[in-house]
Structures are given as structure tokens and as C-alpha cells.
Amino acid sequence: MKRYESKEITQMCKMIAAVGLIVGVSLFLLSFIANAYNKDFFLTIISLGIIGASMFMFGFGTFMGILMETYGNTKTSM
């Protein structure tokens, strides 16, 4: 099993979050244009969920990257 470095994990999570954010914002803007289809605000709820999940993924990836970097620094300093 391949071990990932902290910068690779952080970069991967940033890319996933960026794609999710772009999709979420585009759906959010589409929900205002397609208001006849969006009677129950379904597109708005889905888009806000995608944006929230992207923010969570970015935060989790940043946390894991910092955690792995700190663990690597304490392991080499001993």
C-alpha cells in the first residue's frame, strides 16, 4: 500500500473541494434561473449540500495534511 505525503493529501483534497465548489455554485445559480422546475427548492438544497460537503472535505484534508506533517516532524526530531 502506497503511503501518501501530507502535501499530496492536501493537494488532492483541495482539488476535490474546488470541483465540488464549482458544481455546487453552478447548481445554486441554476436554481434561481430554473424556478419553474425548482418549486420545492430541491436544486437549492442539493447545491448547498454539495457546497457544505466540499467545505468539509477541504477542512478534513487540511487537518490530515497538518497532522501528518506534524507527525513526520516529531518523528524526525527524536
Rosetta blueprint (number, residue, H / E / L):
1 M L
2 K L
3 R L
4 Y L
5 E L
6 S H
7 K H
8 E H
9 I H
10 T H
11 Q H
12 M H
13 C H
14 K H
15 M H
16 I H
17 A H
18 A H
19 V H
20 G H
21 L H
22 I H
23 V H
24 G H
25 V H
26 S H
27 L H
28 F H
29 L H
30 L H
31 S H
32 F H
33 I H
34 A L
35 N L
36 A L
37 Y L
38 N L
39 K L
40 D L
41 F L
42 F H
43 L H
44 T H
45 I H
46 I H
47 S H
48 L H
49 G H
50 I H
51 I H
52 G H
53 A H
54 S H
55 M H
56 F H
57 M H
58 F H
59 G H
60 F H
61 G H
62 T H
63 F H
64 M H
65 G H
66 I H
67 L H
68 M H
69 E H
70 T H
71 Y H
72 G H
73 N H
74 T H
75 K H
76 T H
77 S H
78 M L
